[in-house]
Amino acid sequence: MNSISSLLCDRADIGKSFAAKCYVKEHPNSVYIDCSQVKCKTKLIRAIAKEFGVDSRGRYADVYADLVFYLKGISNLLIILDEAGDLEYSAFLELKGLWNATEYTCGWYMMGANALKHKIDTMIERKKVGYEEIFSRYGQRYQRITPEAAQDYKEFSMAQVALIAQANGSKLAPTKMYAATGGSLRRVHTEITKQNAEA
């Protein structure tokens, strides 16, 4: 009965999704939802239900009720909502309702790029129903991983590239890997894949 919710908004291409998927693989009772694939409320709720093994094929009202019943009956649950900025307005409102129905019995972690922060802030400023409440329920602050100053971010990015290159046995020196990829972790993955294919 002590689950909390948080909101992570940070730069794109820093490994947020990869880290979330790894976390879910290693922690029972946690699920990862790619909101870019389930933008409307019905698809979102059915996707969450399916991930937990709850029947997702019946009437929507029944799926929702069964999901709430399940979430309130299991301990240490966590739902990670990635690419949350892609959700339609009705889906955001449904998340508020689902949070209310499972208050402190289920953990929620909403993630997105910086545009998610802009969307929430803009909607709160416009007094769009639901957004202020969602922001409150998800901790009322934006978490981030990367430093904001350009030089600090470059140093952070270089360190991340070096760690990933080392962990994957890259033959390319970290400084050269950074120069070749500009710090993009997707491009680092591509470079390592190319190296492995040539080996």
N, C-alpha and C positions, 0 to 999 in steps of 0.2 A: 504494500500500500504506500510505497514511497517513490514511485516512478516520477521522473521529471521530464520536461521537454525542452529542447534547445533549437536554435536557429543559426545555421552556418551560411554566411554569404561571403564569398571570396572570389579571387580571380579564376578564370577558366584555365584549364590545362595545368593544374597543380596536383592532380591525382586524387581528388575528392571521391569520385565514383569508384576508382580502383580500391581505395582504402576501405570504403563502405562495404564493397562486395567481399573483401577479405575478412572484415569483421564479422559479417553475417555467416560466412562459412565456418568460423571458429566459435560462434556463440549460439547455442540452441535458443529457441524461442525469439529469434530476431529475424526480420525479413527486410529485403531491399526492394523498393518499388521505384521503377523508372517512370516518373510522371509524364515524361514526354511521349510515352507509349499509351498512357491511359489518362487523357486530358479531361474528360468529362466525368461527372460524379459517379455515374453508374459503372463505367469501366474501372474507375479508381477503386471503388468499394468492392467490386467483384474481384479485382486483382488482389487486394489485400486478403480477402476471404480465401481465395484460392491458395495463396502462399501459406496460409495457416492450416490448410486442409479442410476448411469449412466449405460446404456445398455452395458454389457460386452461380449455379445455373437456373435457380428457381426465380420466383417473383422477387423484384428488387427489395420490396419491404421485408420479405422473409429473409433474404440474404443479409440485409442490414441488421435485423433483429438477432439472427443467429451469430453474426460476427460480434456484436456487442456482448452477447451472452458468453461467447468463447473468450473474448479479451478480458472480461471481468473475472473469469474463473481460473486463469493461468497466471503464475507468478513470473516476474522478471521478463516481461515482454518488451520488445523494442521494435518500432516500425520506422525505418529510414525512408524518407521521401526525397529522392534525388530529382533534380531538374524541376523543382517545385514551381518555379516561375512560369512554366508552361501550362499550369492548371487553369482551367476555366473558372470563372467566378463562382458558379454553382458548386464546383468541387471544393473550392476554398471554404464555402459556407458549410458544406457537408463535413469537412474536416473539423470545423469548430464544433458541430453537433456531435461528432464521434468522440472528440476530446472530452466534451461535457459528459457524455455517457460513460466514459471510462476514466474519469478524473482520478489521477494518481495511481491507477491500477495498471496503466500501460504507458511506457515511455515512447516519446515521439521525437524524431530528429529530422528537421526539415533542412534541406541543403539546396544551394543554387549558386550561380555566379552573381556578380555584383548587380546585375539587372534585377534580381529578385528583391534585393534591398530597395532599389529605386522604385520598383512596382509597389511594394508594401508602403513605403514612405509616401508615395504619390497618392495612393488610395486612402491612406489615413488623413492626409492633408485635405483631400476632397470629401472627407467624411463618408466614404463608401461603407455601407453597412457590412460589418463582419471583420474588417481588416484590423481595426484597433484591438478587437477582442482576440483575434488570432495572434497578433504580436504579443499581447499580454500572456496568453496561454503558452506560448513558445519561449518564455523567459524574458520578454520585454528588452532584449538587447541582441545585437548581431555579433556573433562570434566570427573570428577570422584567424587564419593560420599565418598568412604572409605579412611581412612588414609593409607599411605603406610608402615609405621613402624609397625613391628609385634606387639609390646605391645600396641600401639595406636589402631591398628585394633582389638585386643582382647577386649579392653575396649569398643570400638564402637559396636562390635558384641554382647557383653554381654548386653549393653544398649538396642539394638534392640530386643534381645530375651526377655528381661524383659518387654518391652513395648507391644510386641505381646502377651506374656503370660497373662499380665494384661488385655489387651483389650478383650481377649477371655475367661476370667474367669478361667484360669488354676489353679488347686489346687496345682500344683507343684511349689515350690519356684523358682524364677528366676535363682538362682545359681545352683540349682539341674537340672533345665531345660537345662541350658547351658552345664552342665556336661554330661547330657544324650544325647545331640544332637551335641556337639562340635561346637555349633553356627550355624549349618546348618538350614536355615529357612524352607527348605522342611521337614527336620526331626522334626522341631518344629511343623509344621502343622500336621505331622503324629502323634506325641505325643498327641496333643490337640484332634485330631480326635479319638484316642484310649480312651482318658479320657471321651469324650462325649459319646462314645459307651458304656462304662462301667457304666456311671451314671444312 
